[in-house]
């Protein structure tokens, strides 16, 4: 049974075909939060599948684990999980690659998290020093005395997060548009979009060079903006938010660069989808369908890896290469 080959094929389907299908899918604009979950599921399933394939290729490590977990006969385990191209050198190489991959992802994640945290701390210090809280409806919003229209949020804990508007934005937008803009930024904070973006950037940096999940980070940023738009539009109306976004885009600036901002990823596409109106009732079934698909995607690597072992459970005390189901 070519378990390793099956896992490698599945990883290729997830990383390449899955990436292409989700990037080109038209339905994602109608349900961006569902699409985000499916992207994250594909990424987790891809990493899990590659990890399983490498662990299985490091044959001795996997054999000992299966023998211990399933009380299985080692000879039968070897026959089930062997591959035509197996060799001791390949098994050793797989163990080295697995260790290197884990180390690389860990280093990338730590560096990206530190960089992101340093950037957020710097912006928070500037906001606290130069942008006092507003009054009335703006009492929880920092107002930066800058003529460039801009709105952005500074992620953090409940007490460290900030929503910042410039004086230029307040002068440009109507009170309704200001409220919609604030709701958009608060949605970024509520749904922790900065965390999923960092995750996507780390995964793309680690495996994107191979062609797998190469659009993950870009699509995560795009869909996060749409998800924040939907949250704000539910409370303040789609056309109000579209008008605010259009007004902000007519006077581009550089305030808050590097942070989740109102005029982030592809504002033209976002304005078009907001003006187009509500999604159809058929689209409301997408979360349920995507949830089932996500569960199936995550189950495959574990099922493929462990199903063969389950067929020879409790064979450790049988004679070598015996068939426990055979009649005595």
MARGUMI-465341 format. One line per field, with one value per residue: residue number from 1; y, z, x of N, C-alpha, C, O in turn. Coordinates in steps of 0.1 Angstrom, whole numbers, always signed. Example, Ala and Ser with C-alpha at 12.3 -4.5 7.8 and 13.67 -1.06 7.14 Angstrom:
pos	(1|2)
nY	(-57|-22)
nZ	(+78|+71)
nX	(+132|+128)
caY	(-45|-11)
caZ	(+78|+71)
caX	(+123|+137)
cY	(-33|+0)
cZ	(+78|+79)
cX	(+132|+129)
oY	(-33|+11)
oZ	(+85|+80)
oX	(+142|+134)
# end
This chain:
pos	(1|2|3|4|5|6|7|8|9|10|11|12|13|14|15|16|17|18|19|20|21|22|23|24|25|26|27|28|29|30|31|32|33|34|35|36|37|38|39|40|41|42|43|44|45|46|47|48|49|50|51|52|53|54|55|56|57|58|59|60|61|62|63|64|65|66|67|68|69|70|71|72|73|74|75|76|77|78|79|80|81|82|83|84|85|86|87|88|89|90|91|92|93|94|95|96|97|98|99|100|101|102|103|104|105|106|107|108|109|110|111|112|113|114|115|116|117|118|119|120|121|122|123|124|125|126|127|128|129|130|131|132|133|134|135|136|137|138|139|140|141|142|143|144|145|146|147|148|149|150|151|152|153|154|155|156|157|158|159|160|161|162|163|164|165|166|167|168|169|170|171|172|173|174|175|176|177|178|179|180|181|182|183|184|185|186|187|188|189|190|191|192|193|194|195|196|197|198|199|200|201|202|203|204|205|206|207|208|209|210|211|212|213|214|215|216|217|218|219|220|221|222|223|224|225|226|227|228|229|230|231|232|233|234|235|236|237|238|239|240|241|242|243|244|245|246|247|248|249|250|251|252|253|254|255|256|257|258|259|260|261|262|263|264|265|266|267|268|269|270|271|272|273|274|275|276|277|278|279|280|281|282|283|284|285|286|287|288|289|290|291|292|293|294|295|296|297|298|299|300|301|302|303|304|305|306|307|308|309|310|311|312|313|314|315|316|317|318|319|320|321|322|323|324|325|326|327|328)
nY	(-12|+21|+44|+67|+78|+84|+104|+124|+131|+140|+163|+178|+183|+199|+221|+231|+227|+233|+259|+273|+269|+282|+308|+316|+313|+325|+327|+334|+362|+366|+354|+360|+354|+327|+318|+325|+308|+284|+287|+287|+262|+246|+253|+243|+216|+210|+214|+195|+171|+170|+168|+143|+127|+130|+120|+93|+86|+87|+60|+42|+56|+60|+33|+23|+39|+31|+4|+6|+22|+7|-19|-36|-60|-58|-65|-67|-40|-28|-39|-28|+0|+4|+15|+15|+31|+32|+36|+34|+57|+76|+76|+87|+112|+122|+126|+146|+166|+171|+180|+203|+218|+222|+238|+260|+271|+278|+297|+317|+324|+334|+356|+371|+377|+391|+414|+424|+430|+449|+469|+475|+484|+507|+524|+526|+541|+565|+572|+574|+596|+617|+616|+623|+610|+612|+630|+624|+604|+596|+589|+566|+566|+574|+606|+618|+646|+653|+662|+644|+622|+594|+561|+537|+507|+497|+468|+447|+438|+439|+463|+475|+479|+500|+524|+546|+577|+603|+639|+648|+628|+630|+655|+650|+630|+621|+621|+596|+580|+581|+566|+541|+536|+535|+512|+493|+492|+484|+458|+445|+443|+429|+404|+395|+399|+406|+385|+362|+371|+373|+346|+335|+349|+338|+310|+312|+323|+302|+279|+289|+292|+268|+267|+259|+270|+296|+319|+324|+343|+368|+365|+362|+387|+401|+390|+394|+421|+423|+408|+425|+447|+436|+433|+459|+470|+456|+470|+497|+500|+491|+509|+532|+526|+520|+545|+559|+545|+551|+579|+580|+569|+587|+605|+596|+586|+583|+577|+556|+534|+499|+489|+475|+491|+513|+517|+495|+463|+462|+483|+491|+467|+460|+482|+478|+453|+460|+479|+462|+448|+427|+393|+363|+340|+315|+315|+315|+290|+284|+285|+262|+241|+246|+241|+213|+205|+214|+199|+173|+177|+180|+155|+137|+134|+122|+99|+85|+80|+64|+44|+20|+9|+4|-19|-40|-41|-52|-74|-80|-103|-123|-150|-142|-122|-131|-136|-121|-125|-149|-182|-205)
nZ	(+0|-10|+10|+16|-10|-16|+3|-5|-30|-22|-7|-28|-43|-24|-20|-45|-65|-48|-40|-64|-71|-50|-52|-77|-74|-76|-56|-32|-27|-19|+6|+25|+51|+54|+33|+42|+64|+50|+35|+56|+66|+44|+44|+70|+67|+45|+57|+77|+62|+47|+69|+79|+58|+57|+83|+80|+60|+73|+83|+104|+127|+124|+123|+149|+164|+155|+161|+189|+195|+183|+191|+173|+149|+140|+115|+98|+99|+86|+60|+53|+52|+35|+6|-29|-35|-12|+10|+33|+33|+23|+43|+64|+53|+51|+78|+85|+68|+78|+104|+97|+83|+104|+120|+104|+99|+125|+131|+111|+120|+146|+140|+123|+140|+160|+145|+137|+162|+172|+153|+158|+184|+181|+165|+183|+204|+191|+185|+210|+220|+202|+194|+208|+225|+211|+214|+226|+203|+194|+215|+220|+201|+186|+177|+152|+144|+114|+81|+60|+48|+66|+80|+105|+123|+154|+163|+193|+228|+247|+261|+248|+221|+194|+176|+150|+136|+112|+113|+88|+77|+93|+85|+58|+56|+61|+92|+93|+76|+89|+112|+100|+90|+114|+124|+106|+111|+138|+134|+123|+146|+163|+151|+150|+128|+122|+133|+117|+93|+97|+102|+77|+61|+72|+65|+37|+31|+39|+23|-1|-22|-35|-50|-38|-20|-27|-30|-6|+15|+2|-5|+20|+31|+14|+17|+44|+45|+31|+48|+71|+59|+55|+81|+91|+72|+78|+100|+93|+67|+33|+11|+24|+36|+12|+0|+19|+17|-10|-9|+8|-8|-28|-18|-13|+11|+34|+60|+88|+75|+69|+88|+95|+74|+64|+36|+26|+9|-25|-30|-50|-60|-36|-33|-55|-49|-26|-36|-53|-37|-15|-8|-24|-13|-18|-14|+13|+22|+19|+42|+57|+38|+33|+59|+61|+41|+51|+74|+62|+47|+67|+79|+62|+60|+85|+85|+62|+70|+94|+89|+76|+97|+116|+107|+114|+141|+174|+167|+176|+191|+175|+153|+132|+104|+104|+97|+115|+111|+100|+100|+127)
nX	(+9|+7|+10|+25|+28|+2|-4|+15|+4|-21|-13|-2|-25|-40|-22|-16|-37|-59|-52|-54|-81|-95|-85|-95|-122|-156|-175|-164|-164|-190|-192|-169|-159|-164|-148|-123|-120|-119|-96|-77|-81|-73|-46|-37|-44|-27|-1|-2|-5|+19|+37|+29|+36|+64|+70|+62|+79|+103|+111|+116|+110|+82|+74|+80|+63|+37|+37|+38|+14|-7|-2|+9|+23|+56|+67|+45|+37|+58|+55|+31|+36|+57|+75|+81|+103|+117|+145|+172|+187|+169|+150|+165|+170|+144|+138|+157|+148|+122|+129|+143|+123|+104|+120|+125|+99|+93|+113|+107|+81|+85|+102|+85|+64|+77|+85|+60|+49|+67|+62|+35|+37|+52|+35|+14|+26|+30|+4|-8|+6|+2|-24|-52|-82|-114|-146|-179|-196|-172|-156|-141|-122|-91|-80|-61|-41|-39|-39|-43|-67|-74|-79|-73|-65|-49|-37|-40|-42|-72|-71|-50|-55|-62|-83|-78|-85|-79|-78|-83|-99|-122|-131|-137|-157|-191|-212|-225|-209|-185|-191|-195|-170|-155|-167|-158|-130|-131|-141|-119|-103|-120|-122|-96|-79|-53|-38|-44|-35|-7|-2|-8|+11|+35|+32|+31|+56|+71|+64|+56|+74|+76|+53|+31|+2|+8|-7|-19|-14|-19|-46|-57|-54|-70|-96|-100|-104|-128|-145|-145|-157|-183|-192|-193|-211|-235|-244|-245|-251|-247|-242|-236|-211|-197|-196|-181|-157|-150|-147|-125|-106|-101|-84|-55|-31|-3|-6|-4|+6|+13|-4|-37|-59|-85|-85|-73|-65|-73|-95|-113|-125|-139|-156|-173|-185|-199|-218|-232|-250|-269|-262|-275|-301|-293|-266|-263|-261|-235|-216|-223|-218|-191|-181|-185|-168|-143|-140|-138|-114|-95|-96|-85|-55|-49|-66|-57|-31|-34|-53|-43|-28|-47|-59|-42|-41|-33|-17|+7|+14|+10|+23|+51|+42|+16|-19|-44|-70|-74|-86|-81)
caY	(+0|+33|+54|+79|+84|+90|+116|+134|+135|+149|+176|+186|+188|+209|+232|+237|+228|+240|+273|+278|+269|+292|+321|+319|+311|+337|+327|+339|+376|+366|+349|+361|+348|+313|+316|+326|+295|+273|+289|+283|+247|+241|+255|+234|+202|+208|+212|+182|+161|+170|+163|+129|+120|+130|+111|+80|+83|+84|+47|+36|+64|+57|+19|+22|+46|+23|-8|+10|+26|-3|-32|-43|-68|-48|-70|-63|-26|-25|-42|-19|+13|+4|+21|+10|+39|+34|+33|+40|+71|+84|+77|+97|+125|+127|+131|+158|+176|+174|+189|+216|+224|+227|+249|+271|+277|+284|+310|+327|+328|+343|+369|+379|+381|+402|+425|+429|+436|+461|+479|+480|+492|+521|+531|+529|+552|+577|+575|+578|+608|+627|+615|+622|+605|+622|+632|+619|+591|+593|+588|+555|+567|+584|+616|+623|+659|+651|+666|+633|+613|+580|+554|+524|+502|+492|+456|+445|+433|+447|+477|+481|+481|+514|+528|+559|+585|+616|+650|+649|+619|+636|+666|+645|+620|+625|+613|+582|+574|+580|+555|+529|+535|+530|+498|+485|+490|+476|+444|+439|+440|+419|+391|+393|+397|+407|+372|+353|+376|+369|+331|+333|+353|+328|+298|+315|+325|+289|+269|+295|+291|+255|+268|+255|+281|+309|+331|+324|+356|+378|+362|+364|+402|+406|+385|+400|+434|+421|+404|+437|+455|+430|+435|+473|+472|+451|+479|+510|+500|+488|+521|+542|+521|+521|+559|+563|+540|+558|+592|+579|+565|+599|+613|+586|+591|+573|+576|+542|+523|+487|+485|+473|+504|+514|+517|+483|+455|+463|+490|+491|+454|+461|+491|+471|+442|+467|+485|+451|+445|+415|+380|+356|+331|+303|+317|+314|+276|+282|+282|+248|+233|+248|+234|+199|+203|+216|+187|+163|+180|+178|+141|+128|+129|+113|+87|+78|+75|+54|+34|+7|+4|-1|-33|-50|-38|-63|-85|-81|-116|-134|-154|-132|-121|-139|-129|-123|-128|-162|-192|-213)
caZ	(+0|-11|+18|+14|-23|-15|+11|-13|-40|-16|-4|-41|-46|-15|-21|-59|-71|-39|-40|-77|-70|-41|-58|-88|-71|-76|-45|-20|-24|-12|+19|+28|+63|+51|+24|+51|+71|+41|+32|+68|+66|+34|+49|+81|+61|+37|+66|+84|+52|+45|+81|+80|+47|+62|+94|+74|+52|+83|+85|+118|+137|+123|+127|+164|+169|+152|+170|+203|+195|+179|+195|+160|+145|+133|+101|+91|+98|+75|+47|+50|+49|+27|-7|-39|-35|+2|+13|+45|+31|+21|+56|+72|+47|+55|+92|+84|+62|+88|+114|+91|+80|+116|+125|+95|+102|+138|+130|+104|+128|+156|+134|+118|+152|+167|+137|+138|+175|+172|+145|+165|+196|+176|+161|+195|+211|+184|+186|+224|+222|+193|+190|+220|+223|+207|+224|+221|+196|+191|+227|+220|+189|+187|+166|+148|+137|+102|+70|+51|+52|+68|+92|+106|+137|+159|+170|+206|+237|+249|+265|+239|+207|+191|+163|+148|+125|+111|+112|+74|+75|+99|+76|+45|+57|+69|+105|+90|+70|+100|+120|+92|+89|+127|+126|+98|+119|+150|+129|+122|+159|+169|+145|+151|+114|+122|+136|+106|+82|+101|+100|+62|+56|+75|+57|+23|+31|+41|+13|-14|-32|-42|-58|-29|-12|-29|-29|+7|+22|-5|-4|+34|+33|+6|+23|+57|+43|+28|+61|+79|+52|+58|+95|+91|+64|+85|+110|+88|+53|+23|+3|+33|+37|-1|-2|+27|+11|-22|-5|+13|-19|-36|-13|-7|+19|+39|+75|+92|+66|+76|+97|+88|+71|+56|+21|+23|-3|-36|-26|-62|-59|-24|-36|-65|-42|-17|-44|-59|-28|-6|-14|-26|-3|-20|-9|+27|+25|+18|+54|+60|+28|+36|+71|+58|+33|+59|+82|+53|+43|+78|+83|+52|+63|+96|+81|+53|+78|+104|+85|+74|+110|+123|+102|+120|+155|+183|+160|+181|+197|+164|+146|+122|+92|+105|+95|+127|+107|+95|+109|+133)
caX	(+0|+15|+4|+32|+25|-11|-2|+21|-5|-31|-6|-1|-39|-43|-14|-16|-51|-68|-49|-59|-95|-100|-81|-104|-137|-164|-184|-157|-168|-203|-190|-155|-155|-164|-137|-111|-119|-115|-82|-70|-83|-64|-32|-35|-44|-15|+10|-4|-3|+33|+43|+26|+44|+78|+72|+61|+91|+113|+104|+118|+103|+68|+71|+80|+51|+25|+38|+34|+0|-17|+2|+9|+35|+65|+69|+33|+38|+68|+49|+20|+40|+69|+73|+91|+115|+122|+159|+176|+192|+157|+144|+173|+168|+131|+139|+164|+139|+112|+135|+146|+111|+99|+129|+123|+86|+94|+121|+99|+70|+91|+107|+74|+56|+84|+84|+47|+47|+75|+56|+23|+41|+57|+24|+6|+32|+27|-11|-11|+13|-2|-38|-61|-95|-124|-157|-192|-196|-158|-148|-132|-114|-80|-80|-48|-42|-33|-49|-45|-78|-70|-85|-67|-65|-36|-41|-35|-51|-84|-67|-39|-60|-66|-88|-73|-89|-72|-87|-87|-110|-134|-136|-141|-168|-203|-212|-228|-197|-175|-195|-193|-155|-151|-171|-149|-118|-134|-142|-105|-99|-128|-120|-82|-74|-38|-32|-45|-26|+6|-1|-7|+24|+45|+31|+34|+70|+78|+62|+52|+84|+73|+41|+20|-3|+15|-17|-26|-13|-26|-60|-62|-56|-82|-109|-102|-110|-143|-152|-147|-168|-196|-196|-197|-223|-247|-248|-246|-256|-236|-239|-229|-197|-191|-194|-170|-145|-147|-142|-111|-96|-99|-73|-46|-20|+6|-7|-8|+11|+17|-15|-50|-64|-98|-83|-65|-65|-82|-108|-122|-133|-147|-167|-182|-193|-209|-228|-240|-261|-269|-260|-287|-304|-285|-252|-263|-258|-221|-209|-226|-211|-177|-178|-183|-156|-132|-139|-133|-100|-86|-96|-79|-42|-49|-72|-48|-19|-36|-62|-37|-23|-58|-62|-33|-40|-32|-11|+21|+17|+8|+35|+55|+34|+3|-31|-52|-84|-74|-91|-71)
cY	(+12|+45|+67|+86|+90|+103|+127|+139|+144|+162|+184|+191|+199|+222|+239|+239|+235|+255|+279|+279|+280|+306|+325|+318|+324|+338|+333|+354|+377|+362|+348|+354|+332|+309|+316|+313|+284|+274|+284|+268|+241|+242|+245|+220|+200|+206|+199|+170|+159|+164|+148|+121|+119|+120|+96|+76|+80|+71|+42|+43|+61|+42|+17|+28|+37|+10|-5|+13|+15|-18|-41|-50|-59|-52|-65|-47|-22|-28|-32|-5|+15|+10|+16|+18|+41|+29|+40|+54|+81|+87|+88|+111|+131|+133|+144|+169|+181|+183|+203|+224|+230|+239|+262|+279|+284|+297|+320|+332|+338|+356|+377|+385|+393|+415|+432|+436|+449|+473|+485|+488|+506|+529|+535|+540|+565|+582|+580|+592|+620|+627|+613|+615|+616|+623|+626|+606|+587|+591|+576|+555|+577|+593|+621|+636|+658|+654|+655|+624|+599|+574|+541|+520|+497|+480|+455|+438|+442|+461|+483|+484|+495|+515|+543|+565|+598|+627|+652|+640|+624|+647|+662|+637|+626|+617|+599|+574|+572|+568|+542|+526|+529|+515|+488|+482|+482|+461|+438|+435|+429|+405|+387|+390|+398|+393|+363|+358|+372|+354|+329|+338|+343|+315|+301|+317|+311|+279|+275|+293|+278|+256|+265|+267|+294|+321|+332|+337|+367|+377|+365|+379|+406|+402|+391|+414|+433|+417|+416|+446|+449|+433|+450|+476|+467|+461|+493|+511|+498|+501|+532|+539|+523|+536|+564|+558|+547|+572|+591|+576|+577|+608|+604|+593|+580|+572|+562|+531|+511|+482|+483|+487|+503|+512|+505|+476|+458|+470|+491|+479|+455|+470|+485|+461|+449|+473|+474|+447|+432|+403|+373|+345|+318|+303|+315|+299|+274|+279|+267|+238|+234|+241|+220|+196|+205|+204|+175|+165|+177|+163|+133|+124|+119|+99|+78|+72|+64|+43|+20|+1|-2|-15|-43|-47|-51|-76|-88|-95|-127|-138|-144|-134|-129|-130|-131|-127|-142|-172|-201|-228)
cZ	(+0|-4|+16|+1|-23|-8|+3|-24|-34|-12|-17|-45|-37|-18|-35|-64|-62|-39|-53|-76|-61|-46|-69|-85|-70|-63|-33|-17|-18|+2|+23|+40|+61|+42|+32|+58|+62|+37|+44|+69|+56|+38|+60|+76|+53|+46|+73|+75|+49|+57|+82|+70|+51|+73|+89|+67|+61|+89|+99|+128|+136|+127|+142|+170|+167|+160|+184|+204|+193|+184|+183|+157|+136|+118|+92|+89|+87|+62|+43|+45|+41|+13|-16|-38|-22|+3|+26|+44|+29|+35|+65|+66|+51|+69|+93|+79|+71|+99|+109|+88|+93|+122|+117|+98|+115|+138|+122|+112|+139|+151|+129|+130|+159|+159|+138|+151|+177|+165|+152|+177|+192|+173|+174|+203|+204|+186|+200|+227|+214|+190|+202|+216|+219|+218|+218|+215|+193|+203|+228|+208|+190|+174|+163|+140|+125|+91|+60|+56|+54|+80|+93|+121|+141|+168|+184|+215|+239|+253|+256|+225|+206|+177|+161|+135|+124|+110|+98|+71|+81|+91|+63|+46|+65|+82|+102|+85|+80|+108|+113|+91|+103|+129|+117|+105|+131|+146|+128|+136|+165|+164|+144|+137|+113|+124|+124|+94|+85|+98|+85|+56|+60|+67|+42|+22|+32|+30|-1|-25|-41|-51|-50|-21|-14|-29|-15|+14|+16|-4|+10|+36|+26|+13|+37|+56|+39|+40|+70|+73|+55|+72|+97|+84|+70|+95|+104|+73|+43|+15|+11|+34|+23|-4|+7|+22|-2|-19|+0|+2|-28|-31|-6|+1|+25|+54|+78|+83|+74|+86|+89|+86|+63|+41|+18|+11|-13|-33|-38|-62|-47|-26|-45|-58|-32|-24|-50|-50|-21|-14|-15|-14|-5|-15|+6|+31|+24|+31|+58|+51|+31|+49|+69|+50|+41|+68|+74|+50|+55|+82|+74|+56|+75|+93|+72|+60|+87|+100|+83|+88|+118|+119|+108|+135|+163|+176|+165|+186|+187|+159|+135|+109|+92|+101|+106|+123|+102|+105|+115|+129)
cX	(+9|+9|+11|+29|+12|-11|+4|+12|-16|-25|-5|-15|-43|-35|-14|-30|-60|-65|-55|-74|-101|-96|-91|-119|-144|-172|-177|-161|-181|-202|-175|-150|-154|-151|-124|-109|-115|-101|-73|-70|-73|-49|-28|-34|-31|-3|+10|-1|+12|+41|+41|+35|+58|+80|+71|+73|+103|+109|+105|+110|+88|+65|+71|+67|+38|+25|+34|+19|-10|-13|+3|+23|+43|+67|+57|+33|+47|+62|+39|+25|+52|+65|+84|+104|+121|+137|+162|+180|+180|+150|+151|+171|+155|+131|+146|+155|+128|+117|+138|+134|+105|+107|+127|+110|+87|+102|+113|+88|+75|+95|+95|+66|+64|+84|+71|+44|+54|+68|+43|+27|+45|+45|+15|+12|+29|+13|-14|-5|+6|-17|-47|-74|-104|-135|-169|-191|-181|-149|-139|-123|-103|-81|-66|-49|-33|-43|-52|-56|-73|-77|-78|-68|-51|-40|-34|-45|-63|-81|-57|-44|-64|-73|-85|-79|-82|-83|-92|-99|-123|-140|-142|-155|-180|-203|-216|-216|-186|-178|-193|-178|-150|-155|-163|-136|-120|-136|-129|-100|-107|-125|-105|-76|-59|-32|-33|-37|-12|+8|+0|+6|+35|+44|+35|+49|+77|+76|+58|+61|+82|+61|+29|+15|+4|+6|-23|-25|-20|-41|-66|-64|-68|-95|-111|-108|-125|-151|-155|-157|-182|-201|-200|-210|-236|-252|-251|-250|-244|-232|-232|-214|-190|-187|-182|-156|-141|-142|-128|-101|-93|-87|-63|-35|-12|+5|-11|-3|+16|+7|-27|-57|-77|-96|-74|-69|-77|-95|-118|-131|-143|-159|-178|-191|-203|-220|-237|-251|-259|-267|-274|-289|-296|-271|-252|-260|-243|-213|-211|-218|-196|-172|-176|-171|-143|-129|-133|-118|-91|-85|-87|-64|-41|-55|-63|-36|-22|-45|-55|-32|-35|-62|-53|-31|-40|-27|+3|+24|+14|+22|+38|+46|+21|-8|-41|-66|-85|-79|-80|-74)
oY	(+14|+54|+78|+98|+101|+113|+139|+151|+154|+173|+196|+203|+209|+233|+251|+250|+243|+263|+290|+289|+287|+315|+337|+323|+333|+349|+338|+358|+387|+365|+338|+348|+326|+299|+308|+307|+275|+264|+277|+261|+231|+232|+238|+212|+189|+196|+192|+160|+148|+156|+141|+111|+109|+113|+88|+65|+72|+71|+38|+37|+59|+40|+10|+23|+36|+6|-13|+9|+15|-27|-53|-47|-53|-44|-61|-42|-13|-20|-29|+1|+25|+9|+13|+12|+49|+19|+50|+62|+92|+98|+96|+120|+143|+143|+153|+181|+192|+193|+213|+236|+242|+249|+273|+291|+295|+307|+332|+344|+348|+367|+390|+396|+402|+426|+444|+447|+458|+484|+497|+498|+516|+541|+546|+549|+575|+593|+590|+600|+631|+636|+601|+615|+627|+618|+624|+597|+575|+592|+577|+544|+588|+588|+628|+636|+662|+649|+655|+619|+593|+582|+534|+528|+493|+481|+460|+434|+453|+471|+495|+492|+502|+508|+551|+559|+604|+624|+657|+643|+623|+649|+668|+639|+635|+607|+590|+562|+562|+560|+532|+515|+520|+507|+477|+471|+474|+452|+426|+424|+420|+395|+377|+381|+392|+391|+356|+350|+368|+350|+321|+331|+341|+311|+292|+312|+309|+272|+268|+293|+277|+247|+268|+274|+302|+332|+341|+342|+375|+387|+369|+383|+415|+410|+393|+418|+441|+421|+417|+453|+457|+436|+453|+484|+473|+462|+500|+522|+504|+504|+539|+547|+527|+539|+572|+565|+550|+576|+599|+580|+576|+616|+604|+604|+568|+566|+556|+520|+513|+471|+488|+493|+493|+505|+506|+481|+456|+464|+491|+480|+451|+468|+486|+461|+443|+472|+476|+441|+426|+402|+376|+342|+311|+293|+312|+296|+263|+270|+261|+229|+224|+236|+214|+187|+197|+200|+168|+155|+171|+159|+122|+112|+110|+89|+66|+61|+54|+32|+10|-11|-12|-23|-55|-51|-61|-87|-96|-99|-139|-131|-137|-145|-133|-118|-142|-133|-147|-170|-204|-237)
oZ	(+9|-9|+15|+0|-29|-12|+3|-27|-40|-13|-16|-49|-42|-20|-35|-67|-66|-38|-52|-80|-65|-44|-70|-93|-63|-59|-23|-5|-11|+11|+24|+41|+67|+45|+30|+59|+66|+35|+42|+73|+60|+36|+60|+80|+53|+44|+75|+79|+49|+55|+85|+73|+49|+74|+94|+67|+58|+101|+105|+137|+147|+134|+147|+179|+176|+165|+190|+213|+200|+181|+183|+163|+126|+109|+81|+78|+79|+52|+31|+36|+39|+9|-12|-41|-20|-3|+30|+53|+34|+38|+71|+74|+53|+72|+100|+84|+72|+102|+116|+90|+93|+126|+122|+99|+117|+144|+127|+112|+141|+157|+132|+129|+163|+164|+138|+152|+182|+169|+152|+179|+199|+176|+174|+208|+211|+188|+202|+235|+219|+184|+206|+204|+224|+229|+205|+221|+190|+203|+236|+205|+195|+163|+172|+130|+124|+91|+53|+67|+44|+89|+83|+129|+132|+179|+186|+210|+232|+248|+257|+218|+215|+168|+170|+125|+135|+107|+95|+63|+75|+90|+58|+37|+73|+83|+109|+88|+79|+112|+119|+92|+103|+134|+121|+105|+135|+154|+132|+138|+172|+171|+138|+135|+105|+119|+121|+86|+76|+93|+81|+47|+51|+62|+36|+12|+26|+26|-11|-37|-52|-58|-54|-15|-5|-28|-13|+19|+22|-2|+12|+42|+31|+14|+41|+64|+44|+42|+76|+80|+58|+74|+103|+88|+68|+97|+109|+68|+45|+13|+6|+33|+23|-9|+2|+21|-4|-25|-3|+3|-35|-38|+7|-3|+21|+61|+73|+84|+84|+92|+78|+96|+56|+35|+8|+2|-9|-33|-35|-64|-48|-22|-43|-60|-30|-20|-52|-55|-22|-26|-7|-7|+5|-10|+11|+43|+28|+31|+63|+56|+30|+50|+75|+53|+40|+70|+79|+50|+53|+88|+78|+56|+75|+96|+74|+57|+89|+107|+88|+89|+125|+127|+107|+141|+159|+179|+160|+186|+191|+161|+130|+104|+82|+102|+108|+132|+100|+117|+107|+134)
oX	(+17|+4|+5|+28|+10|-18|+0|+12|-20|-32|-8|-16|-49|-41|-13|-35|-69|-74|-60|-80|-110|-104|-94|-127|-139|-175|-184|-160|-184|-210|-169|-140|-145|-145|-115|-98|-107|-94|-63|-60|-66|-41|-18|-25|-26|+5|+20|+5|+17|+50|+50|+40|+65|+90|+78|+78|+112|+104|+95|+104|+82|+55|+62|+61|+30|+15|+27|+13|-20|-21|-2|+33|+39|+68|+59|+29|+44|+64|+38|+19|+58|+54|+95|+115|+130|+140|+156|+178|+180|+146|+145|+170|+154|+125|+142|+155|+125|+111|+135|+134|+100|+101|+126|+110|+81|+97|+113|+85|+68|+92|+95|+61|+57|+82|+70|+38|+49|+67|+41|+20|+42|+44|+9|+5|+27|+10|-21|-10|+6|-22|-49|-78|-103|-134|-170|-185|-179|-137|-130|-116|-106|-83|-61|-56|-22|-54|-61|-56|-69|-81|-77|-72|-44|-46|-24|-55|-64|-88|-55|-37|-69|-69|-87|-79|-78|-94|-103|-108|-134|-152|-150|-163|-178|-196|-210|-214|-179|-169|-188|-174|-142|-147|-160|-131|-111|-133|-127|-94|-101|-124|-101|-68|-53|-21|-23|-32|-5|+18|+8|+11|+44|+54|+42|+55|+88|+86|+57|+57|+87|+58|+18|+24|+5|+11|-32|-36|-28|-48|-77|-73|-76|-104|-122|-116|-134|-162|-165|-165|-191|-213|-210|-218|-247|-265|-260|-251|-233|-220|-224|-205|-178|-177|-173|-146|-129|-132|-119|-90|-83|-82|-62|-31|-13|+14|-21|-9|+22|+9|-29|-60|-79|-104|-67|-76|-89|-106|-130|-143|-154|-170|-190|-203|-214|-232|-249|-261|-248|-271|-283|-280|-293|-266|-241|-258|-238|-205|-202|-211|-189|-161|-167|-164|-134|-118|-124|-110|-80|-75|-82|-61|-34|-50|-62|-31|-14|-45|-60|-33|-33|-68|-57|-21|-47|-31|+11|+36|+15|+32|+29|+44|+16|-7|-46|-73|-96|-77|-71|-67)
# end
